[in-house]
Amino acid sequence: MYRQMVLIRHFEEHAAEAYAQAKIGGFLHLYIGEEAVAVGALAAARPTDPLLTHYRDHGYALARGCDPTRCMAELFGRATGLSRGRGGSMHLADRSRHFWGGHAIVGSHIPIGTGMAYAAKYHRREDVVLEFFGDGATGNGIFHEGLNMAALWKVPVVFICENNLYGMGATLAEESPVKDMVIRAEGYTMPARQCDGMDVLAVYETVQAACAHARGGNGPFFVECLTYRFRGHSMADPELYRDKEEVQRWRALDPIPRFGARLVAERLCTERELTAINEQVEQEMLQVVAAADAAPVPDPATVAEMIYANPIDPAAPVMALGAAPPPAPAAVLLGE
């Protein structure tokens, strides 16, 4: 868990540096400060449990075990990227790891996760869908539709709200009359629990209980992780809406040194071992960035690939979630 959080932190810091050097285009939303949520939650789930998240998605990809080199190459828009250079920062996805993507439209993936959970129940699989979103998504109508259907159908999904107190530049008080997001779950008779999102073990234990509830056939569970992003909404954010004192108060709760201190206090490792982990990860990230920078850009001749799905053959067997897709032609165009 400690190494995963350090990996995410160093990855993000190098991504920020590359963005400042104009090697990464578009938007870049950093996960710095929130690492304990992704690491703790995914440690509590099974590797085959479907995962969907919002556009601040790098941490989840790395915590799920996606290749850091391919993740960084995707941010660079290179052909070797996780989404072959077509998704960029906000659209990482890895079918082989049941990671069904970062989604740029706020809240849009919530009913998708509910649908995946319905499919798991229908096919009698033991999957639990993990659905991550921010507090800003809870004001969207589609959030309520997703929770309503999940509760009505009693599907195995764990809704995990990362409450970092801001929706872009708006404070939670400005965007919601509800301070504690767990209250929203009560309207759908859904069990809910709030936890310290800056404590990786607190997240782990809470999501572990939520997954056991959902996997046991008891329907959805709602988890609210109280966390904080140390950087702006995106790299383009001048951060004029919050003061430095607030950021410093939360930085004192940084999940990485906080967990490291606990490991040392409980004699599970030494300070020297933690330092070695940080140094090893930093060297790995230097190689990751160099590989991404040297990777080729996508061939313009492939621009029409992976746009349209193959026509569905009604006689074909139903493909299980996460199974390898059938061979596809290089391009399927409208009218074919």
DRENLOVO-130887 format. One record per residue (C-alpha): residue number from 0; residue in one letter; chain; x, y, z. Coordinates in Angstrom, 2 decimals. Example, Ala and Ser with C-alpha at 12.3 -4.5 7.8 and 13.67 -1.06 7.14 Angstrom:
# residues 2
i: 0 | aa: a | ch: A | east: 12.30 | north: -4.50 | up: 7.80
i: 1 | aa: s | ch: A | east: 13.67 | north: -1.06 | up: 7.14
END
This chain:
# residues 336
i: 0 | aa: m | ch: A | east: 0.00 | north: 0.00 | up: 0.00
i: 1 | aa: y | ch: A | east: 2.81 | north: 2.41 | up: 0.87
i: 2 | aa: r | ch: A | east: 4.65 | north: 1.73 | up: -2.38
i: 3 | aa: q | ch: A | east: 1.48 | north: 2.14 | up: -4.43
i: 4 | aa: m | ch: A | east: 0.75 | north: 5.54 | up: -2.88
i: 5 | aa: v | ch: A | east: 4.36 | north: 6.64 | up: -3.47
i: 6 | aa: l | ch: A | east: 4.12 | north: 5.41 | up: -7.07
i: 7 | aa: i | ch: A | east: 0.99 | north: 7.47 | up: -7.68
i: 8 | aa: r | ch: A | east: 2.53 | north: 10.57 | up: -6.07
i: 9 | aa: h | ch: A | east: 5.75 | north: 10.41 | up: -8.10
i: 10 | aa: f | ch: A | east: 3.85 | north: 9.62 | up: -11.29
i: 11 | aa: e | ch: A | east: 1.65 | north: 12.67 | up: -10.76
i: 12 | aa: e | ch: A | east: 4.56 | north: 14.97 | up: -9.95
i: 13 | aa: h | ch: A | east: 6.39 | north: 13.94 | up: -13.12
i: 14 | aa: a | ch: A | east: 3.18 | north: 14.35 | up: -15.12
i: 15 | aa: a | ch: A | east: 2.85 | north: 17.90 | up: -13.79
i: 16 | aa: e | ch: A | east: 6.43 | north: 18.62 | up: -14.83
i: 17 | aa: a | ch: A | east: 5.83 | north: 17.21 | up: -18.31
i: 18 | aa: y | ch: A | east: 2.67 | north: 19.28 | up: -18.64
i: 19 | aa: a | ch: A | east: 4.60 | north: 22.43 | up: -17.75
i: 20 | aa: q | ch: A | east: 7.05 | north: 21.48 | up: -20.52
i: 21 | aa: a | ch: A | east: 4.13 | north: 21.20 | up: -22.99
i: 22 | aa: k | ch: A | east: 4.73 | north: 17.49 | up: -23.48
i: 23 | aa: i | ch: A | east: 1.20 | north: 16.73 | up: -22.29
i: 24 | aa: g | ch: A | east: -1.69 | north: 18.50 | up: -23.98
i: 25 | aa: g | ch: A | east: -5.29 | north: 19.12 | up: -23.05
i: 26 | aa: f | ch: A | east: -6.25 | north: 19.03 | up: -19.39
i: 27 | aa: l | ch: A | east: -4.39 | north: 17.33 | up: -16.56
i: 28 | aa: h | ch: A | east: -6.22 | north: 16.65 | up: -13.29
i: 29 | aa: l | ch: A | east: -3.83 | north: 15.53 | up: -10.56
i: 30 | aa: y | ch: A | east: -4.67 | north: 13.07 | up: -7.79
i: 31 | aa: i | ch: A | east: -2.03 | north: 14.32 | up: -5.35
i: 32 | aa: g | ch: A | east: -3.36 | north: 14.10 | up: -1.80
i: 33 | aa: e | ch: A | east: -6.09 | north: 11.55 | up: -2.54
i: 34 | aa: e | ch: A | east: -3.90 | north: 8.48 | up: -3.03
i: 35 | aa: a | ch: A | east: -5.21 | north: 6.65 | up: 0.04
i: 36 | aa: v | ch: A | east: -8.69 | north: 6.37 | up: -1.49
i: 37 | aa: a | ch: A | east: -7.70 | north: 4.51 | up: -4.66
i: 38 | aa: v | ch: A | east: -5.09 | north: 2.33 | up: -2.94
i: 39 | aa: g | ch: A | east: -7.20 | north: 1.44 | up: 0.08
i: 40 | aa: a | ch: A | east: -10.39 | north: 0.80 | up: -1.87
i: 41 | aa: l | ch: A | east: -8.85 | north: -1.35 | up: -4.59
i: 42 | aa: a | ch: A | east: -6.89 | north: -3.38 | up: -2.04
i: 43 | aa: a | ch: A | east: -10.25 | north: -4.29 | up: -0.50
i: 44 | aa: a | ch: A | east: -11.72 | north: -5.44 | up: -3.82
i: 45 | aa: r | ch: A | east: -10.93 | north: -8.36 | up: -6.08
i: 46 | aa: p | ch: A | east: -8.78 | north: -7.75 | up: -9.19
i: 47 | aa: t | ch: A | east: -11.71 | north: -8.93 | up: -11.34
i: 48 | aa: d | ch: A | east: -14.23 | north: -6.48 | up: -9.84
i: 49 | aa: p | ch: A | east: -15.19 | north: -3.95 | up: -12.54
i: 50 | aa: l | ch: A | east: -13.86 | north: -0.44 | up: -11.90
i: 51 | aa: l | ch: A | east: -15.17 | north: 2.88 | up: -13.24
i: 52 | aa: t | ch: A | east: -14.06 | north: 6.34 | up: -12.29
i: 53 | aa: h | ch: A | east: -14.07 | north: 10.03 | up: -13.09
i: 54 | aa: y | ch: A | east: -11.48 | north: 12.00 | up: -15.06
i: 55 | aa: r | ch: A | east: -8.99 | north: 12.28 | up: -12.15
i: 56 | aa: d | ch: A | east: -8.15 | north: 8.70 | up: -13.00
i: 57 | aa: h | ch: A | east: -4.38 | north: 8.12 | up: -12.97
i: 58 | aa: g | ch: A | east: -4.33 | north: 6.91 | up: -9.36
i: 59 | aa: y | ch: A | east: -6.94 | north: 4.21 | up: -9.97
i: 60 | aa: a | ch: A | east: -5.14 | north: 2.88 | up: -13.05
i: 61 | aa: l | ch: A | east: -1.88 | north: 2.56 | up: -11.12
i: 62 | aa: a | ch: A | east: -3.55 | north: 1.10 | up: -8.02
i: 63 | aa: r | ch: A | east: -5.29 | north: -1.49 | up: -10.23
i: 64 | aa: g | ch: A | east: -1.86 | north: -2.51 | up: -11.57
i: 65 | aa: c | ch: A | east: -1.82 | north: -0.86 | up: -14.99
i: 66 | aa: d | ch: A | east: 1.65 | north: -0.40 | up: -16.49
i: 67 | aa: p | ch: A | east: 2.99 | north: 3.05 | up: -15.46
i: 68 | aa: t | ch: A | east: 4.90 | north: 3.37 | up: -18.73
i: 69 | aa: r | ch: A | east: 1.74 | north: 2.83 | up: -20.77
i: 70 | aa: c | ch: A | east: -0.18 | north: 5.22 | up: -18.51
i: 71 | aa: m | ch: A | east: 2.41 | north: 7.97 | up: -18.96
i: 72 | aa: a | ch: A | east: 2.59 | north: 7.30 | up: -22.71
i: 73 | aa: e | ch: A | east: -1.17 | north: 7.83 | up: -22.85
i: 74 | aa: l | ch: A | east: -0.79 | north: 11.21 | up: -21.15
i: 75 | aa: f | ch: A | east: 1.83 | north: 12.05 | up: -23.79
i: 76 | aa: g | ch: A | east: -0.63 | north: 10.99 | up: -26.51
i: 77 | aa: r | ch: A | east: 1.62 | north: 8.22 | up: -27.81
i: 78 | aa: a | ch: A | east: 0.73 | north: 5.05 | up: -29.71
i: 79 | aa: t | ch: A | east: 2.07 | north: 2.87 | up: -26.89
i: 80 | aa: g | ch: A | east: -0.35 | north: 4.42 | up: -24.41
i: 81 | aa: l | ch: A | east: -2.95 | north: 2.52 | up: -22.44
i: 82 | aa: s | ch: A | east: -5.64 | north: 3.79 | up: -24.85
i: 83 | aa: r | ch: A | east: -3.20 | north: 3.94 | up: -27.78
i: 84 | aa: g | ch: A | east: -2.83 | north: 7.69 | up: -27.50
i: 85 | aa: r | ch: A | east: -6.50 | north: 8.38 | up: -28.20
i: 86 | aa: g | ch: A | east: -7.78 | north: 9.01 | up: -24.68
i: 87 | aa: g | ch: A | east: -5.20 | north: 11.14 | up: -22.95
i: 88 | aa: s | ch: A | east: -5.24 | north: 11.97 | up: -19.26
i: 89 | aa: m | ch: A | east: -8.99 | north: 11.66 | up: -18.70
i: 90 | aa: h | ch: A | east: -9.66 | north: 8.41 | up: -20.54
i: 91 | aa: l | ch: A | east: -7.35 | north: 5.71 | up: -19.23
i: 92 | aa: a | ch: A | east: -8.84 | north: 2.21 | up: -19.56
i: 93 | aa: d | ch: A | east: -7.58 | north: -1.36 | up: -19.45
i: 94 | aa: r | ch: A | east: -9.92 | north: -4.20 | up: -20.37
i: 95 | aa: s | ch: A | east: -7.45 | north: -6.85 | up: -19.15
i: 96 | aa: r | ch: A | east: -7.64 | north: -5.40 | up: -15.63
i: 97 | aa: h | ch: A | east: -11.41 | north: -4.78 | up: -15.65
i: 98 | aa: f | ch: A | east: -10.77 | north: -1.05 | up: -15.55
i: 99 | aa: w | ch: A | east: -13.55 | north: 0.41 | up: -17.65
i: 100 | aa: g | ch: A | east: -12.22 | north: 3.88 | up: -17.88
i: 101 | aa: g | ch: A | east: -12.01 | north: 7.37 | up: -16.66
i: 102 | aa: h | ch: A | east: -15.07 | north: 9.38 | up: -17.77
i: 103 | aa: a | ch: A | east: -14.82 | north: 13.08 | up: -18.52
i: 104 | aa: i | ch: A | east: -18.53 | north: 13.95 | up: -18.28
i: 105 | aa: v | ch: A | east: -19.23 | north: 14.38 | up: -14.57
i: 106 | aa: g | ch: A | east: -21.43 | north: 11.59 | up: -13.24
i: 107 | aa: s | ch: A | east: -21.98 | north: 9.99 | up: -16.65
i: 108 | aa: h | ch: A | east: -20.46 | north: 6.68 | up: -15.60
i: 109 | aa: i | ch: A | east: -22.68 | north: 6.19 | up: -12.54
i: 110 | aa: p | ch: A | east: -25.59 | north: 4.49 | up: -14.37
i: 111 | aa: i | ch: A | east: -23.06 | north: 2.55 | up: -16.48
i: 112 | aa: g | ch: A | east: -21.70 | north: 1.02 | up: -13.28
i: 113 | aa: t | ch: A | east: -25.23 | north: 0.26 | up: -12.13
i: 114 | aa: g | ch: A | east: -25.84 | north: -1.50 | up: -15.45
i: 115 | aa: m | ch: A | east: -22.64 | north: -3.53 | up: -15.08
i: 116 | aa: a | ch: A | east: -23.74 | north: -4.55 | up: -11.60
i: 117 | aa: y | ch: A | east: -27.14 | north: -5.59 | up: -12.99
i: 118 | aa: a | ch: A | east: -25.33 | north: -7.74 | up: -15.57
i: 119 | aa: a | ch: A | east: -23.26 | north: -9.37 | up: -12.82
i: 120 | aa: k | ch: A | east: -26.42 | north: -10.21 | up: -10.88
i: 121 | aa: y | ch: A | east: -28.23 | north: -11.44 | up: -14.00
i: 122 | aa: h | ch: A | east: -25.36 | north: -13.78 | up: -14.94
i: 123 | aa: r | ch: A | east: -24.89 | north: -14.86 | up: -11.30
i: 124 | aa: r | ch: A | east: -21.30 | north: -13.68 | up: -11.15
i: 125 | aa: e | ch: A | east: -19.68 | north: -12.70 | up: -7.87
i: 126 | aa: d | ch: A | east: -18.43 | north: -9.36 | up: -9.21
i: 127 | aa: v | ch: A | east: -18.89 | north: -6.16 | up: -7.25
i: 128 | aa: v | ch: A | east: -18.68 | north: -2.98 | up: -9.31
i: 129 | aa: l | ch: A | east: -16.62 | north: -0.17 | up: -7.79
i: 130 | aa: e | ch: A | east: -17.87 | north: 3.25 | up: -8.84
i: 131 | aa: f | ch: A | east: -15.79 | north: 6.33 | up: -7.96
i: 132 | aa: f | ch: A | east: -16.94 | north: 9.94 | up: -8.30
i: 133 | aa: g | ch: A | east: -16.47 | north: 13.30 | up: -6.62
i: 134 | aa: d | ch: A | east: -18.83 | north: 15.26 | up: -4.40
i: 135 | aa: g | ch: A | east: -19.59 | north: 17.54 | up: -7.34
i: 136 | aa: a | ch: A | east: -21.25 | north: 14.66 | up: -9.20
i: 137 | aa: t | ch: A | east: -23.90 | north: 14.20 | up: -6.51
i: 138 | aa: g | ch: A | east: -25.82 | north: 17.25 | up: -7.70
i: 139 | aa: n | ch: A | east: -26.37 | north: 15.75 | up: -11.15
i: 140 | aa: g | ch: A | east: -29.66 | north: 14.10 | up: -12.00
i: 141 | aa: i | ch: A | east: -27.88 | north: 11.08 | up: -13.43
i: 142 | aa: f | ch: A | east: -26.32 | north: 10.40 | up: -10.01
i: 143 | aa: h | ch: A | east: -29.78 | north: 10.02 | up: -8.49
i: 144 | aa: e | ch: A | east: -31.01 | north: 7.89 | up: -11.38
i: 145 | aa: g | ch: A | east: -28.07 | north: 5.53 | up: -10.93
i: 146 | aa: l | ch: A | east: -28.57 | north: 5.18 | up: -7.18
i: 147 | aa: n | ch: A | east: -32.31 | north: 4.77 | up: -7.56
i: 148 | aa: m | ch: A | east: -31.96 | north: 1.90 | up: -10.05
i: 149 | aa: a | ch: A | east: -29.21 | north: 0.24 | up: -8.02
i: 150 | aa: a | ch: A | east: -31.35 | north: 0.26 | up: -4.87
i: 151 | aa: l | ch: A | east: -34.49 | north: -0.81 | up: -6.71
i: 152 | aa: w | ch: A | east: -32.75 | north: -3.78 | up: -8.37
i: 153 | aa: k | ch: A | east: -30.47 | north: -4.58 | up: -5.38
i: 154 | aa: v | ch: A | east: -27.42 | north: -4.87 | up: -7.58
i: 155 | aa: p | ch: A | east: -23.83 | north: -5.45 | up: -6.33
i: 156 | aa: v | ch: A | east: -22.26 | north: -2.01 | up: -6.66
i: 157 | aa: v | ch: A | east: -20.26 | north: 0.07 | up: -4.20
i: 158 | aa: f | ch: A | east: -20.62 | north: 3.81 | up: -4.79
i: 159 | aa: i | ch: A | east: -17.50 | north: 5.59 | up: -3.52
i: 160 | aa: c | ch: A | east: -17.74 | north: 9.36 | up: -3.22
i: 161 | aa: e | ch: A | east: -14.43 | north: 11.19 | up: -2.88
i: 162 | aa: n | ch: A | east: -15.49 | north: 14.28 | up: -0.98
i: 163 | aa: n | ch: A | east: -12.56 | north: 16.66 | up: -1.47
i: 164 | aa: l | ch: A | east: -14.69 | north: 19.71 | up: -0.55
i: 165 | aa: y | ch: A | east: -14.59 | north: 21.30 | up: -4.01
i: 166 | aa: g | ch: A | east: -16.32 | north: 20.88 | up: -7.34
i: 167 | aa: m | ch: A | east: -13.87 | north: 22.68 | up: -9.62
i: 168 | aa: g | ch: A | east: -13.65 | north: 26.06 | up: -7.86
i: 169 | aa: a | ch: A | east: -16.94 | north: 25.89 | up: -5.96
i: 170 | aa: t | ch: A | east: -16.95 | north: 24.94 | up: -2.30
i: 171 | aa: l | ch: A | east: -19.17 | north: 22.15 | up: -1.09
i: 172 | aa: a | ch: A | east: -21.39 | north: 24.70 | up: 0.69
i: 173 | aa: e | ch: A | east: -21.90 | north: 26.55 | up: -2.60
i: 174 | aa: e | ch: A | east: -22.84 | north: 23.48 | up: -4.59
i: 175 | aa: s | ch: A | east: -24.82 | north: 21.38 | up: -2.14
i: 176 | aa: p | ch: A | east: -27.22 | north: 21.91 | up: 0.80
i: 177 | aa: v | ch: A | east: -25.97 | north: 18.56 | up: 2.10
i: 178 | aa: k | ch: A | east: -22.62 | north: 18.59 | up: 3.88
i: 179 | aa: d | ch: A | east: -22.27 | north: 14.85 | up: 4.40
i: 180 | aa: m | ch: A | east: -22.75 | north: 12.91 | up: 1.18
i: 181 | aa: v | ch: A | east: -23.78 | north: 9.76 | up: 3.05
i: 182 | aa: i | ch: A | east: -27.11 | north: 11.50 | up: 3.68
i: 183 | aa: r | ch: A | east: -27.89 | north: 11.27 | up: -0.03
i: 184 | aa: a | ch: A | east: -27.83 | north: 7.47 | up: 0.16
i: 185 | aa: e | ch: A | east: -30.50 | north: 7.46 | up: 2.86
i: 186 | aa: g | ch: A | east: -33.08 | north: 8.63 | up: 0.34
i: 187 | aa: y | ch: A | east: -32.64 | north: 5.32 | up: -1.46
i: 188 | aa: t | ch: A | east: -32.64 | north: 3.14 | up: 1.71
i: 189 | aa: m | ch: A | east: -29.01 | north: 2.37 | up: 0.93
i: 190 | aa: p | ch: A | east: -26.55 | north: 1.58 | up: 3.75
i: 191 | aa: a | ch: A | east: -23.75 | north: 4.14 | up: 3.87
i: 192 | aa: r | ch: A | east: -20.59 | north: 4.82 | up: 5.81
i: 193 | aa: q | ch: A | east: -18.23 | north: 7.78 | up: 6.02
i: 194 | aa: c | ch: A | east: -14.48 | north: 7.29 | up: 6.49
i: 195 | aa: d | ch: A | east: -11.19 | north: 9.19 | up: 6.71
i: 196 | aa: g | ch: A | east: -10.01 | north: 9.33 | up: 3.10
i: 197 | aa: m | ch: A | east: -6.53 | north: 10.39 | up: 4.22
i: 198 | aa: d | ch: A | east: -6.03 | north: 7.07 | up: 6.04
i: 199 | aa: v | ch: A | east: -5.43 | north: 4.16 | up: 3.67
i: 200 | aa: l | ch: A | east: -6.38 | north: 1.54 | up: 6.27
i: 201 | aa: a | ch: A | east: -9.62 | north: 3.33 | up: 7.15
i: 202 | aa: v | ch: A | east: -10.57 | north: 3.31 | up: 3.47
i: 203 | aa: y | ch: A | east: -9.56 | north: -0.34 | up: 3.14
i: 204 | aa: e | ch: A | east: -11.66 | north: -1.47 | up: 6.10
i: 205 | aa: t | ch: A | east: -14.71 | north: 0.54 | up: 5.03
i: 206 | aa: v | ch: A | east: -14.67 | north: -0.63 | up: 1.42
i: 207 | aa: q | ch: A | east: -13.96 | north: -4.20 | up: 2.52
i: 208 | aa: a | ch: A | east: -17.19 | north: -4.16 | up: 4.55
i: 209 | aa: a | ch: A | east: -19.06 | north: -2.53 | up: 1.65
i: 210 | aa: c | ch: A | east: -17.85 | north: -5.18 | up: -0.83
i: 211 | aa: a | ch: A | east: -18.84 | north: -7.98 | up: 1.55
i: 212 | aa: h | ch: A | east: -22.33 | north: -6.47 | up: 1.82
i: 213 | aa: a | ch: A | east: -22.76 | north: -6.16 | up: -1.95
i: 214 | aa: r | ch: A | east: -21.18 | north: -9.53 | up: -2.76
i: 215 | aa: g | ch: A | east: -23.49 | north: -11.19 | up: -0.28
i: 216 | aa: g | ch: A | east: -26.53 | north: -10.30 | up: -2.38
i: 217 | aa: n | ch: A | east: -27.65 | north: -7.42 | up: -0.18
i: 218 | aa: g | ch: A | east: -27.62 | north: -4.72 | up: -2.83
i: 219 | aa: p | ch: A | east: -25.59 | north: -1.51 | up: -3.15
i: 220 | aa: f | ch: A | east: -23.51 | north: 0.28 | up: -0.53
i: 221 | aa: f | ch: A | east: -22.45 | north: 3.94 | up: -0.40
i: 222 | aa: v | ch: A | east: -19.05 | north: 5.04 | up: 0.93
i: 223 | aa: e | ch: A | east: -17.96 | north: 8.63 | up: 1.48
i: 224 | aa: c | ch: A | east: -14.22 | north: 9.23 | up: 1.76
i: 225 | aa: l | ch: A | east: -13.30 | north: 12.59 | up: 3.29
i: 226 | aa: t | ch: A | east: -10.19 | north: 13.66 | up: 1.40
i: 227 | aa: y | ch: A | east: -8.46 | north: 16.67 | up: -0.17
i: 228 | aa: r | ch: A | east: -6.54 | north: 17.45 | up: -3.34
i: 229 | aa: f | ch: A | east: -3.33 | north: 19.33 | up: -2.67
i: 230 | aa: r | ch: A | east: -3.18 | north: 20.78 | up: -6.17
i: 231 | aa: g | ch: A | east: -5.75 | north: 22.75 | up: -8.16
i: 232 | aa: h | ch: A | east: -8.71 | north: 21.29 | up: -9.99
i: 233 | aa: s | ch: A | east: -6.43 | north: 20.95 | up: -13.00
i: 234 | aa: m | ch: A | east: -3.03 | north: 22.25 | up: -14.04
i: 235 | aa: a | ch: A | east: -4.85 | north: 25.25 | up: -15.54
i: 236 | aa: d | ch: A | east: -6.35 | north: 26.20 | up: -12.15
i: 237 | aa: p | ch: A | east: -4.84 | north: 29.34 | up: -10.51
i: 238 | aa: e | ch: A | east: -6.41 | north: 28.28 | up: -7.17
i: 239 | aa: l | ch: A | east: -7.82 | north: 31.66 | up: -6.23
i: 240 | aa: y | ch: A | east: -10.76 | north: 30.18 | up: -4.30
i: 241 | aa: r | ch: A | east: -8.94 | north: 28.69 | up: -1.30
i: 242 | aa: d | ch: A | east: -6.30 | north: 30.04 | up: 1.04
i: 243 | aa: k | ch: A | east: -2.86 | north: 28.60 | up: 1.73
i: 244 | aa: e | ch: A | east: -3.66 | north: 27.99 | up: 5.39
i: 245 | aa: e | ch: A | east: -6.43 | north: 25.55 | up: 4.45
i: 246 | aa: v | ch: A | east: -4.13 | north: 23.65 | up: 2.11
i: 247 | aa: q | ch: A | east: -1.42 | north: 23.47 | up: 4.78
i: 248 | aa: r | ch: A | east: -3.88 | north: 22.09 | up: 7.34
i: 249 | aa: w | ch: A | east: -4.75 | north: 19.26 | up: 5.00
i: 250 | aa: r | ch: A | east: -1.13 | north: 18.69 | up: 3.96
i: 251 | aa: a | ch: A | east: -0.43 | north: 17.86 | up: 7.60
i: 252 | aa: l | ch: A | east: -2.69 | north: 14.83 | up: 7.01
i: 253 | aa: d | ch: A | east: -0.77 | north: 13.69 | up: 3.90
i: 254 | aa: p | ch: A | east: -1.65 | north: 9.99 | up: 3.63
i: 255 | aa: i | ch: A | east: 1.85 | north: 8.88 | up: 2.59
i: 256 | aa: p | ch: A | east: 4.01 | north: 10.10 | up: 5.49
i: 257 | aa: r | ch: A | east: 1.09 | north: 9.43 | up: 7.82
i: 258 | aa: f | ch: A | east: 0.97 | north: 5.76 | up: 6.84
i: 259 | aa: g | ch: A | east: 4.77 | north: 5.56 | up: 6.77
i: 260 | aa: a | ch: A | east: 4.95 | north: 6.82 | up: 10.35
i: 261 | aa: r | ch: A | east: 2.44 | north: 4.17 | up: 11.39
i: 262 | aa: l | ch: A | east: 4.44 | north: 1.40 | up: 9.72
i: 263 | aa: v | ch: A | east: 7.58 | north: 2.51 | up: 11.53
i: 264 | aa: a | ch: A | east: 5.77 | north: 2.92 | up: 14.87
i: 265 | aa: e | ch: A | east: 4.38 | north: -0.61 | up: 14.62
i: 266 | aa: r | ch: A | east: 7.81 | north: -1.93 | up: 13.59
i: 267 | aa: l | ch: A | east: 6.63 | north: -3.26 | up: 10.25
i: 268 | aa: c | ch: A | east: 9.49 | north: -1.48 | up: 8.51
i: 269 | aa: t | ch: A | east: 12.22 | north: 1.08 | up: 9.10
i: 270 | aa: e | ch: A | east: 12.69 | north: 4.65 | up: 7.94
i: 271 | aa: r | ch: A | east: 15.55 | north: 3.42 | up: 5.77
i: 272 | aa: e | ch: A | east: 13.26 | north: 0.97 | up: 3.99
i: 273 | aa: l | ch: A | east: 10.70 | north: 3.70 | up: 3.33
i: 274 | aa: t | ch: A | east: 13.43 | north: 5.96 | up: 1.95
i: 275 | aa: a | ch: A | east: 14.60 | north: 3.13 | up: -0.30
i: 276 | aa: i | ch: A | east: 11.07 | north: 2.69 | up: -1.66
i: 277 | aa: n | ch: A | east: 10.86 | north: 6.39 | up: -2.50
i: 278 | aa: e | ch: A | east: 14.24 | north: 6.32 | up: -4.24
i: 279 | aa: q | ch: A | east: 13.39 | north: 3.18 | up: -6.22
i: 280 | aa: v | ch: A | east: 10.07 | north: 4.61 | up: -7.37
i: 281 | aa: e | ch: A | east: 11.70 | north: 7.89 | up: -8.40
i: 282 | aa: q | ch: A | east: 14.24 | north: 6.05 | up: -10.55
i: 283 | aa: e | ch: A | east: 11.42 | north: 4.02 | up: -12.08
i: 284 | aa: m | ch: A | east: 9.48 | north: 7.19 | up: -12.91
i: 285 | aa: l | ch: A | east: 12.50 | north: 8.73 | up: -14.64
i: 286 | aa: q | ch: A | east: 12.57 | north: 5.70 | up: -16.92
i: 287 | aa: v | ch: A | east: 8.81 | north: 5.85 | up: -17.41
i: 288 | aa: v | ch: A | east: 8.93 | north: 9.48 | up: -18.56
i: 289 | aa: a | ch: A | east: 11.89 | north: 8.83 | up: -20.86
i: 290 | aa: a | ch: A | east: 10.09 | north: 5.88 | up: -22.47
i: 291 | aa: a | ch: A | east: 6.90 | north: 7.88 | up: -22.95
i: 292 | aa: d | ch: A | east: 8.81 | north: 10.80 | up: -24.44
i: 293 | aa: a | ch: A | east: 10.56 | north: 8.50 | up: -26.91
i: 294 | aa: a | ch: A | east: 7.42 | north: 6.57 | up: -27.93
i: 295 | aa: p | ch: A | east: 5.94 | north: 7.16 | up: -31.40
i: 296 | aa: v | ch: A | east: 2.82 | north: 9.21 | up: -31.97
i: 297 | aa: p | ch: A | east: -0.17 | north: 7.36 | up: -33.46
i: 298 | aa: d | ch: A | east: 0.02 | north: 6.85 | up: -37.23
i: 299 | aa: p | ch: A | east: -2.41 | north: 9.30 | up: -38.91
i: 300 | aa: a | ch: A | east: -3.45 | north: 6.44 | up: -41.20
i: 301 | aa: t | ch: A | east: -5.12 | north: 4.77 | up: -38.18
i: 302 | aa: v | ch: A | east: -7.33 | north: 7.75 | up: -37.37
i: 303 | aa: a | ch: A | east: -10.52 | north: 5.86 | up: -38.30
i: 304 | aa: e | ch: A | east: -9.74 | north: 2.85 | up: -36.13
i: 305 | aa: m | ch: A | east: -11.55 | north: 2.10 | up: -32.87
i: 306 | aa: i | ch: A | east: -14.35 | north: 4.57 | up: -33.53
i: 307 | aa: y | ch: A | east: -17.28 | north: 2.31 | up: -34.37
i: 308 | aa: a | ch: A | east: -17.95 | north: -1.09 | up: -32.83
i: 309 | aa: n | ch: A | east: -18.56 | north: -4.14 | up: -34.95
i: 310 | aa: p | ch: A | east: -22.20 | north: -4.85 | up: -35.84
i: 311 | aa: i | ch: A | east: -23.70 | north: -7.24 | up: -33.29
i: 312 | aa: d | ch: A | east: -24.41 | north: -10.75 | up: -34.51
i: 313 | aa: p | ch: A | east: -27.65 | north: -11.86 | up: -32.77
i: 314 | aa: a | ch: A | east: -26.53 | north: -15.50 | up: -33.14
i: 315 | aa: a | ch: A | east: -23.26 | north: -14.88 | up: -31.31
i: 316 | aa: p | ch: A | east: -22.98 | north: -16.03 | up: -27.66
i: 317 | aa: v | ch: A | east: -23.11 | north: -13.40 | up: -24.94
i: 318 | aa: m | ch: A | east: -19.58 | north: -12.30 | up: -24.10
i: 319 | aa: a | ch: A | east: -18.73 | north: -12.28 | up: -20.41
i: 320 | aa: l | ch: A | east: -17.62 | north: -9.01 | up: -18.86
i: 321 | aa: g | ch: A | east: -13.87 | north: -8.67 | up: -19.17
i: 322 | aa: a | ch: A | east: -13.53 | north: -11.41 | up: -21.79
i: 323 | aa: a | ch: A | east: -11.31 | north: -10.81 | up: -24.79
i: 324 | aa: p | ch: A | east: -13.29 | north: -9.32 | up: -27.68
i: 325 | aa: p | ch: A | east: -13.57 | north: -11.11 | up: -31.03
i: 326 | aa: p | ch: A | east: -11.09 | north: -10.04 | up: -33.74
i: 327 | aa: a | ch: A | east: -12.06 | north: -6.67 | up: -35.24
i: 328 | aa: p | ch: A | east: -11.26 | north: -5.24 | up: -38.66
i: 329 | aa: a | ch: A | east: -8.87 | north: -2.33 | up: -38.87
i: 330 | aa: a | ch: A | east: -11.77 | north: 0.07 | up: -39.24
i: 331 | aa: v | ch: A | east: -15.55 | north: -0.14 | up: -39.30
i: 332 | aa: l | ch: A | east: -17.08 | north: 2.89 | up: -40.99
i: 333 | aa: l | ch: A | east: -20.67 | north: 4.08 | up: -41.16
i: 334 | aa: g | ch: A | east: -22.55 | north: 2.36 | up: -43.95
i: 335 | aa: e | ch: A | east: -20.46 | north: -0.80 | up: -43.99
END
